Amino acid sequence: MCFIEKVDVKNLENFQLVEGVQEQVNAALLDYTVCNYPQQTEKFGQLLLRLPEIRALSMQAEEYLYRKHVSGDVPYNNLLIEMLHAKRA
């Protein structure tokens, strides 16, 4: 299962590497859920279904932080702001 959206793919230089890492992450998440939630066989699927919601919240938080920065409510030398600028560059 691949979690990279088509929009993200166009900027990748090595899609196979990223896809391989995603498969490793998926396997680790599956191992984690099997070991820590053995009675909840649906746990892995539930977590996968939450990923789009988490991505949407992340994008909303990023936009909120950017608006706060533009309005002057967040100082420029904040690490989150530096990361935001690096991502948008």
C-alpha positions in Angstrom: 0.0 0.0 0.0 1.4 3.4 -1.0 0.6 6.6 0.8 2.2 9.0 -1.5 -0.4 11.0 -3.3 0.0 11.6 -7.1 0.7 15.3 -6.4 3.7 14.3 -4.3 5.1 12.0 -6.9 6.1 14.6 -9.5 8.8 16.1 -7.2 10.4 12.8 -6.3 13.8 11.9 -7.8 13.8 8.3 -6.5 10.3 7.0 -6.3 11.4 3.4 -5.8 13.5 4.3 -2.8 10.6 6.1 -1.2 8.2 3.3 -2.1 10.5 0.8 -0.4 10.8 2.9 2.7 7.0 3.2 2.8 6.7 -0.6 2.6 9.1 -0.9 5.5 7.1 1.6 7.5 3.9 -0.3 6.8 5.5 -3.6 7.8 6.8 -2.0 11.1 3.3 -0.6 11.8 1.7 -4.0 11.1 4.3 -5.7 13.4 3.6 -3.1 16.1 -0.2 -3.5 15.9 0.0 -7.3 15.9 2.4 -7.3 18.9 0.6 -4.6 20.9 -3.0 -5.2 20.0 -3.2 -9.0 19.4 -6.9 -9.1 20.2 -7.8 -6.2 17.9 -7.2 -7.7 14.4 -8.7 -4.7 12.7 -6.3 -2.2 14.4 -3.9 -2.0 11.5 -6.6 -1.2 9.0 -8.1 1.3 11.4 -4.8 3.1 11.6 -4.4 3.1 7.8 -7.8 4.6 7.4 -6.8 7.5 9.7 -3.9 8.5 7.6 -5.9 10.8 5.3 -7.4 12.5 8.3 -4.0 13.0 9.8 -2.7 14.4 6.5 -5.6 16.8 6.3 -5.1 18.0 9.9 -1.4 18.5 9.1 -2.1 20.6 6.1 -4.6 22.7 8.1 -2.1 23.2 10.9 0.5 24.2 8.4 -1.8 26.8 6.8 -2.8 28.1 10.2 0.9 28.5 11.2 1.6 30.2 8.0 -1.2 32.7 8.4 -0.1 33.4 12.0 3.4 34.1 10.7 2.2 36.4 7.9 0.2 38.4 10.4 3.2 38.7 12.7 1.9 36.6 15.5 4.8 34.1 15.3 8.4 35.2 15.3 10.5 34.4 12.2 13.3 32.7 14.1 10.9 30.0 15.2 12.0 26.4 14.2 8.5 25.6 12.8 8.5 28.7 10.7 11.9 27.8 9.3 10.7 24.3 8.5 7.6 25.9 6.8 9.7 28.2 4.7 11.9 25.3 3.7 8.9 23.2 2.6 7.3 26.0 0.6 10.6 26.9 -1.2 
